[in-house]
């Protein structure tokens, strides 16, 4: 680490990353909240195709950060790679700003966004870790604030971009409405980059070894060529669903095969931890199948079968746009996270904190209840539309499950995996999560509504049938997770007795 004169405080360095991360998440979630309905309503795609295209894009978005982290560490530097990723994302959203209905143009724009996300996300998280390197007390607090930035940025954009689409569409035409909303995502990145320019000196001493050296021409050329290849490959995969399906499922088989190979070949003392990590990774994959419903089936459900008016005791409060319901996930996470941290700390002080495996089981209970809420709402639906309050509570339970399951995913890898294979295993974890999100889109298609059905009374039972089935799958996951608790306790004990050096502490926003 380079010396500074005068020194820059950790807080100021952290604020620089915090703010550009907040604007990056503003752009990403502002785009995500609209993408499936944009393909259905503006481009005329069938729901089945829209769900699968976004599922494939989600899988690629989760896979590319492993490449971006490698580029940052070995070639052009963590700081430079993060900045490059932000610029690429800005360009990707700007491409969506251009008013065209050309589907190939959409695939290329998504390919640029996939590349930008892969360059930005792992390196932003790595910079936060480097800022607080050696200070484990402050790093946990820093990542808590960092996670809040994600949810603040995403909440604002998920509420704002649907409103902008409707307002501009009403006054200046539907096409301009959609593309202006995407343009706001690009403006968010522009604001983040302007802020970074003025605060860049606070990170001058933070980064990987390549950040301290002049750029090497062949490294820059190699990264540029590789980036163009990723964009081209992503666009090709997104427009060829058979290729996408083959790639996703092949990745899943390869990861499972590698897990099995490692479990068989590692030292006996390391085997228990790897088996525990495999069990919990499989459970996480099931969670991400549920997670993908937010931007697919639940989003489309809100378009057709949710009363958009919020009222209390007969008094009208406000009216939401269907896509805005997705912001409930981020809102609930902001509300619930500090409560759970307080519970964990309180139980920990008394030596009664739950194991990771037990928290996973509780998470699946919450997810199951969340999906059953939508089926319950159908019992009192009026004209095929359920009360918006069922969406609020459904998302609430689901978000609690997310914090308990997904929020502990990387902590689980850090706890059970030997340090020497930590980087690979985290990459495998993210690829597995991407595979699961594609599978979630496949599941969402069980509730894809045919074009000839427009009556909410006909679409309601189709959606609630899927949600109730997902609720029962959540119950099944809970039963399996509870049944696995004795094995997980034994594996955790064997792992602890083996005294395997762990991976350094990691956090889920390292993605």
C-alpha positions in Angstrom: 0.0 0.0 0.0 1.4 3.4 -1.0 2.0 6.0 1.7 0.0 9.2 1.6 0.9 12.8 2.6 -1.4 14.0 4.0 -3.2 10.8 4.9 -6.8 10.1 3.9 -9.2 8.8 6.4 -10.8 5.4 5.9 -14.2 7.0 6.1 -13.5 9.3 3.2 -12.0 6.5 1.1 -15.0 4.3 1.9 -17.5 7.1 1.0 -16.0 7.3 -2.5 -16.7 3.6 -3.1 -20.0 3.8 -1.2 -21.4 6.5 -3.4 -20.4 5.0 -6.8 -21.8 1.7 -5.6 -25.1 3.4 -4.7 -25.4 4.9 -8.1 -24.4 1.7 -9.8 -27.2 -0.2 -8.0 -29.5 2.7 -8.8 -28.8 2.0 -12.5 -28.9 -1.8 -12.4 -32.2 -2.2 -10.4 -33.8 0.6 -12.4 -33.2 -1.4 -15.5 -34.0 -4.8 -14.0 -37.4 -3.7 -12.6 -38.6 -2.8 -16.2 -36.8 -5.4 -18.3 -39.3 -8.3 -18.4 -42.3 -6.1 -18.9 -40.4 -4.1 -21.5 -39.8 -7.2 -23.5 -43.5 -8.3 -23.2 -45.3 -4.9 -23.6 -42.9 -3.0 -25.9 -41.1 -5.6 -27.9 -44.0 -8.0 -28.1 -42.1 -11.0 -26.8 -44.1 -13.9 -25.4 -43.9 -14.2 -21.6 -42.1 -17.5 -21.9 -39.3 -16.0 -24.0 -39.0 -12.8 -21.8 -38.6 -14.9 -18.6 -36.0 -17.1 -20.2 -34.0 -14.2 -21.8 -33.9 -12.4 -18.4 -33.0 -15.7 -16.7 -30.1 -16.2 -19.1 -29.0 -12.6 -18.5 -29.2 -13.1 -14.8 -27.0 -16.2 -15.0 -24.4 -14.4 -17.0 -24.5 -11.4 -14.6 -23.7 -13.8 -11.8 -20.9 -15.6 -13.7 -18.9 -12.7 -15.0 -17.7 -11.2 -11.7 -15.2 -14.1 -11.3 -13.5 -12.9 -14.5 -13.7 -9.2 -13.4 -12.0 -9.9 -10.1 -9.2 -11.8 -11.9 -8.7 -8.9 -14.3 -8.5 -6.4 -11.3 -6.0 -8.5 -9.4 -3.7 -9.5 -12.2 -3.9 -7.1 -15.1 -5.1 -3.5 -14.9 -5.8 -3.1 -11.1 -8.8 -3.3 -8.8 -9.4 0.5 -8.9 -9.1 0.9 -12.6 -11.2 -2.2 -13.3 -14.0 -0.9 -11.1 -13.9 2.5 -12.9 -13.9 0.7 -16.3 -16.9 -1.3 -15.2 -18.9 1.8 -14.2 -18.2 3.4 -17.6 -19.2 0.2 -19.5 -22.4 0.0 -17.5 -23.2 3.7 -18.3 -22.7 2.8 -22.0 -25.0 -0.2 -21.7 -27.8 1.8 -20.1 -27.3 4.5 -22.7 -27.8 2.0 -25.5 -31.2 1.2 -24.0 -31.9 4.9 -24.0 -31.9 4.8 -27.9 -35.5 4.5 -29.1 -35.4 1.3 -31.2 -37.4 -1.9 -31.2 -34.6 -4.0 -32.7 -34.3 -7.1 -30.6 -30.6 -7.6 -31.5 -29.9 -4.2 -30.2 -31.4 -5.2 -26.9 -29.2 -8.3 -26.7 -26.1 -6.3 -27.4 -27.1 -3.7 -24.7 -27.6 -6.5 -22.2 -24.2 -8.0 -23.2 -22.6 -4.6 -22.5 -24.3 -4.5 -19.1 -23.3 -8.1 -18.3 -19.6 -7.1 -19.0 -19.8 -3.9 -17.0 -21.3 -5.7 -14.0 -18.6 -8.3 -14.2 -15.9 -5.6 -14.1 -17.5 -3.4 -11.5 -19.0 -5.6 -8.8 -16.1 -7.8 -7.5 -13.6 -4.9 -7.6 -15.9 -2.4 -5.7 -16.2 -5.0 -2.9 -12.5 -5.7 -2.9 -11.7 -2.0 -2.5 -13.9 -1.8 0.6 -12.0 -4.8 2.0 -8.7 -3.2 1.2 -9.7 0.1 2.9 -10.3 -1.7 6.2 -7.6 -4.5 5.8 -6.6 -5.8 9.2 -9.5 -4.0 11.0 -12.1 -6.8 11.3 -14.3 -4.8 13.7 -14.7 -1.9 11.2 -15.0 -4.0 8.1 -18.2 -5.6 9.3 -19.7 -2.2 10.0 -18.5 -0.9 6.7 -20.1 -3.8 4.7 -23.3 -3.3 6.7 -23.4 0.4 5.5 -22.3 -0.8 2.0 -25.2 -3.2 1.8 -27.5 -0.4 2.9 -26.2 1.7 -0.1 -27.2 -1.2 -2.4 -30.7 -1.2 -1.0 -31.1 2.6 -0.8 -30.0 2.9 -4.5 -32.2 0.1 -5.6 -35.3 1.2 -3.7 -35.2 4.7 -5.2 -34.6 3.5 -8.7 -37.3 0.8 -8.6 -39.8 3.4 -7.4 -38.6 6.0 -9.8 -38.1 4.4 -13.2 -41.6 2.9 -13.6 -43.0 6.3 -12.7 -40.8 8.1 -15.2 -41.9 5.5 -17.9 -45.5 6.2 -17.2 -45.2 10.0 -16.9 -43.1 10.5 -20.1 -45.2 7.9 -21.9 -48.4 9.7 -21.1 -47.1 13.1 -22.2 -44.7 12.3 -25.0 -45.5 8.8 -26.3 -45.1 5.2 -25.0 -41.8 4.5 -26.8 -40.1 7.6 -25.4 -41.4 6.7 -21.9 -39.6 3.3 -21.9 -36.3 4.6 -23.3 -36.3 7.7 -21.1 -36.6 5.4 -18.0 -33.6 3.4 -19.1 -31.8 6.6 -19.8 -32.2 7.7 -16.2 -30.2 4.5 -15.3 -27.4 5.8 -17.4 -27.6 9.3 -15.9 -27.3 7.6 -12.4 -23.9 6.2 -13.5 -22.9 9.5 -15.0 -23.6 11.2 -11.6 -21.6 8.4 -9.8 -18.6 8.9 -12.2 -18.7 12.7 -11.7 -18.6 12.2 -8.0 -15.8 9.7 -8.3 -13.8 12.1 -10.4 -13.8 14.7 -7.6 -13.1 12.2 -4.8 -10.7 9.9 -6.7 -7.7 11.1 -4.6 -9.2 9.4 -1.6 -8.6 6.0 -3.3 -5.1 6.8 -4.7 -3.5 4.6 -2.1 -6.0 1.7 -2.3 -5.9 -1.1 -4.9 -4.0 -4.1 -6.2 -0.4 -4.2 -7.4 -1.2 -3.3 -11.0 -2.9 -0.1 -9.8 0.6 1.1 -8.6 2.2 0.6 -12.1 1.6 2.3 -15.5 -0.8 0.5 -17.7 0.7 -2.2 -19.9 -0.5 -1.9 -23.5 -0.9 -5.7 -24.1 -2.9 -6.0 -20.9 -5.3 -3.2 -22.0 -5.6 -4.7 -25.5 -6.2 -8.2 -24.0 -8.9 -6.9 -21.6 -10.6 -4.9 -24.5 -10.6 -7.9 -26.8 -11.9 -10.2 -24.0 -14.6 -7.7 -23.2 -15.8 -7.5 -26.8 -15.8 -11.3 -26.9 -17.9 -11.4 -23.7 -20.4 -8.9 -25.2 -20.7 -10.9 -28.5 -21.0 -14.3 -26.7 -23.6 -12.9 -24.3 -25.7 -11.4 -27.2 -25.5 -14.8 -29.0 -26.5 -16.8 -25.9 -29.4 -14.4 -25.1 -31.0 -14.8 -28.6 -30.5 -18.6 -28.8 -32.4 -20.1 -25.9 -31.3 -23.7 -26.7 -27.6 -22.5 -26.4 -28.4 -20.7 -23.2 -30.1 -23.7 -21.7 -27.2 -26.0 -22.6 -24.6 -23.5 -21.2 -26.5 -23.1 -17.9 -27.1 -26.7 -17.3 -23.6 -27.7 -18.4 -22.2 -25.1 -15.9 -24.3 -26.7 -13.1 -23.1 -30.2 -13.9 -19.4 -29.1 -14.1 -19.7 -27.3 -10.7 -21.3 -30.4 -9.1 -18.6 -32.6 -10.6 -15.8 -30.3 -9.3 -17.4 -30.4 -5.8 -17.5 -34.2 -5.9 -13.9 -34.4 -7.2 -12.6 -32.0 -4.5 -14.5 -33.9 -1.7 -12.9 -37.1 -2.9 -9.4 -35.7 -3.4 -8.8 -33.3 -0.5 -7.2 -34.1 2.8 -9.5 -36.1 5.1 -9.4 -33.2 7.6 -10.9 -30.8 4.9 -13.6 -33.2 3.7 -16.2 -32.4 6.3 -16.1 -28.7 5.6 -16.5 -29.2 1.9 -19.4 -31.6 2.3 -21.1 -29.0 4.5 -20.4 -26.3 1.9 -21.9 -28.5 -0.8 -25.1 -29.1 1.2 -25.6 -25.5 1.9 -24.8 -24.4 -1.7 -27.5 -26.8 -2.9 -30.0 -25.2 -0.5 -28.9 -21.7 -1.7 -29.6 -22.8 -5.3 -33.2 -23.6 -4.3 -33.5 -20.2 -2.7 -32.4 -18.4 -5.9 -35.1 -20.2 -7.8 -37.6 -18.5 -5.5 -35.6 -15.2 -5.8 -36.0 -15.1 -9.6 -39.8 -14.9 -9.3 -39.6 -11.3 -8.3 -38.6 -10.0 -11.7 -40.6 -12.6 -13.6 -43.8 -14.3 -12.3 -44.4 -11.9 -9.4 -43.8 -8.9 -11.6 -46.2 -10.1 -14.3 -48.7 -11.1 -11.5 -48.7 -7.5 -10.3 -49.6 -6.4 -13.9 -52.8 -8.4 -14.0 -54.0 -9.6 -10.6 -53.1 -7.0 -7.9 -55.3 -4.1 -6.9 -52.7 -1.3 -7.2 -54.5 1.0 -4.6 -53.3 1.0 -1.0 -56.0 1.7 1.5 -56.4 1.4 5.3 -59.7 1.2 7.1 -61.5 2.4 3.9 -59.2 5.4 3.5 -57.2 5.6 0.2 -53.4 6.1 0.8 -51.7 5.8 -2.6 -51.6 3.9 -5.8 -48.5 2.1 -7.1 -47.3 1.1 -10.6 -47.1 -2.7 -10.9 -43.3 -2.8 -11.3 -42.9 -0.8 -8.1 -43.9 -3.7 -6.0 -40.4 -5.2 -6.6 -39.0 -2.4 -4.4 -40.6 -4.0 -1.4 -37.8 -6.5 -1.3 -35.2 -3.8 -0.7 -37.4 -1.8 1.7 -38.0 -4.9 3.8 -34.3 -5.8 3.8 -33.4 -2.3 5.1 -36.1 -2.7 7.9 -35.2 -6.3 8.9 -31.4 -6.4 8.6 -30.7 -4.3 11.8 -33.3 -6.3 13.7 -31.7 -9.6 12.8 -28.2 -8.2 13.6 -29.5 -7.3 17.0 -31.0 -10.7 17.5 -27.8 -12.5 16.4 -25.7 -10.3 18.7 -28.0 -10.9 21.7 -28.1 -14.6 21.2 -24.3 -14.7 20.6 -23.6 -13.0 23.9 -25.6 -15.7 25.6 -24.0 -18.5 23.6 -27.3 -19.4 22.0 -26.9 -18.2 18.4 -28.3 -20.5 15.7 -26.0 -22.4 13.4 -25.9 -21.4 9.7 -27.8 -24.6 8.8 -30.5 -23.7 11.3 -30.8 -20.2 9.8 -31.2 -21.7 6.4 -34.1 -23.8 7.6 -35.8 -20.8 9.2 -35.2 -18.9 6.0 -37.1 -21.5 4.0 -40.0 -21.3 6.4 -40.2 -17.6 5.8 -40.0 -18.1 2.0 -42.8 -20.7 2.1 -45.0 -18.4 4.2 -44.3 -15.5 1.7 -45.5 -17.5 -1.3 -48.6 -18.8 0.5 -49.6 -15.2 1.2 -50.4 -14.7 -2.5 -52.5 -17.8 -2.5 -54.3 -16.6 0.6 -54.9 -13.2 -1.1 -56.7 -15.0 -3.9 -59.3 -16.2 -1.4 -60.5 -12.6 -0.9 -59.8 -11.3 -4.4 -62.3 -8.9 -6.0 -62.7 -9.2 -9.8 -59.6 -11.4 -10.0 -57.3 -8.9 -8.1 -55.8 -9.4 -4.7 -55.2 -6.6 -2.1 -51.9 -4.9 -2.5 -51.3 -5.5 1.2 -50.9 -9.3 0.5 -47.9 -8.3 -1.7 -46.4 -6.2 1.1 -46.5 -9.1 3.6 -45.6 -11.7 1.0 -42.5 -9.7 0.1 -41.8 -9.2 3.8 -41.7 -12.9 4.6 -39.7 -13.6 1.4 -37.2 -10.9 2.3 -36.7 -12.3 5.7 -35.9 -15.6 4.1 -33.4 -13.9 1.7 -31.5 -12.4 4.7 -31.4 -15.8 6.4 -30.4 -17.8 3.3 -28.7 -15.6 0.7 -27.3 -13.2 3.2 -25.3 -16.0 4.8 -24.2 -17.7 1.5 -20.6 -16.3 1.3 -20.2 -16.5 5.1 -20.9 -20.2 4.7 -18.2 -20.5 2.1 -15.7 -18.6 4.3 -16.5 -20.8 7.2 -16.2 -24.3 5.7 -13.8 -24.0 2.7 -10.0 -24.2 3.1 -8.3 -20.8 2.4 -6.3 -22.2 -0.5 -9.4 -22.9 -2.6 -11.5 -20.0 -1.3 -11.4 -17.9 -4.5 -12.4 -20.8 -6.7 -15.2 -21.8 -4.4 -16.7 -18.3 -4.3 -16.6 -18.2 -8.1 -18.4 -21.6 -8.1 -20.9 -20.3 -5.6 -21.8 -17.4 -7.9 -22.0 -19.5 -11.0 -24.3 -21.9 -9.1 -26.5 -18.9 -8.1 -26.7 -17.8 -11.7 -27.7 -21.4 -12.8 -30.4 -21.2 -10.1 -31.8 -17.9 -11.4 -32.1 -19.4 -14.9 -33.9 -22.3 -13.4 -36.1 -19.8 -11.6 -37.1 -18.3 -14.9 -38.0 -21.8 -16.2 -40.2 -22.3 -13.1 -41.8 -18.9 -13.7 -42.9 -20.1 -17.1 -45.3 -22.5 -15.5 -47.4 -19.4 -14.9 -46.8 -17.8 -18.3 -50.2 -16.5 -19.5 -51.2 -17.2 -23.1 -51.9 -14.2 -25.2 -55.6 -15.1 -25.6 -56.2 -14.8 -21.8 -56.8 -11.2 -20.7 -59.4 -11.7 -18.0 -57.9 -11.4 -14.4 -60.4 -14.1 -13.2 -58.7 -16.6 -15.6 -55.1 -15.6 -14.9 -55.4 -15.5 -11.1 -55.7 -19.3 -10.6 -52.7 -19.9 -13.0 -50.5 -17.6 -10.9 -51.7 -18.7 -7.5 -51.3 -22.3 -8.5 -47.6 -21.7 -9.1 -47.1 -19.6 -5.9 -48.8 -22.3 -3.8 -46.6 -25.0 -5.3 -43.6 -22.8 -4.6 -44.8 -22.5 -1.0 -45.0 -26.3 -0.7 -41.5 -26.6 -2.2 -40.4 -24.1 0.5 -42.0 -26.4 3.1 -40.1 -29.4 1.5 -36.8 -27.4 1.6 -37.5 -26.7 5.3 -38.1 -30.4 6.1 -34.9 -31.4 4.3 -32.9 -28.6 6.0 -34.2 -29.7 9.4 -33.5 -33.4 8.6 -30.0 -32.4 7.7 -29.3 -30.5 10.9 -27.8 -33.5 12.8 -25.5 -34.2 9.8 -24.5 -30.5 9.6 -23.8 -30.4 13.3 -21.5 -33.4 12.9 -19.8 -32.0 9.8 -19.3 -28.6 11.6 -17.8 -30.3 14.6 -15.5 -32.4 12.5 -14.5 -29.3 10.6 -13.8 -27.4 13.8 -11.7 -30.2 15.2 -9.7 -30.4 12.0 -8.7 -26.7 12.5 -8.6 -26.0 8.8 -7.4 -22.3 8.1 -10.6 -20.5 6.9 -11.1 -18.1 4.0 -10.8 -14.4 5.2 -14.2 -12.9 6.1 -16.4 -12.2 3.0 -19.7 -10.5 2.5 -22.4 -11.0 -0.1 -21.9 -7.6 -1.8 -18.5 -8.9 -2.9 -20.4 -10.0 -6.0 
